[in-house]
Amino acid sequence: MALIIDRFEGQFAVVEVDGKGTIDIPRKELPVQTREGDVIRLINGRYEIDLAETKRLRAEANKRTDDFWS
């Protein structure tokens, strides 16, 4: 299941779940360095940032932006 940090609202992260909706996760349950756009996964009861998937999605978004302005 892909979880993507959409935004932070106070003590919660609004997280997109597989493109089907959002849930709120308490910020204190996430790694401190979590940023908007990060892909997170629940592994052994803890949220971890999926660095490879986050990098891939950011590169894809940057390419779309570059293509739009070209």
HELIX and SHEET records of a PDB file:
HELIX    1   1 ARG A   27  GLU A   29  5                                   3    
HELIX    2   2 LEU A   51  TRP A   69  1                                  19    
SHEET    1   A 5 THR A  22  PRO A  26  0                                        
SHEET    2   A 5 PHE A  12  VAL A  17 -1                                        
SHEET    3   A 5 LEU A   3  GLU A   9 -1                                        
SHEET    4   A 5 VAL A  39  ILE A  43 -1                                        
SHEET    5   A 5 ARG A  46  ILE A  49 -1                                        
END                                                                             
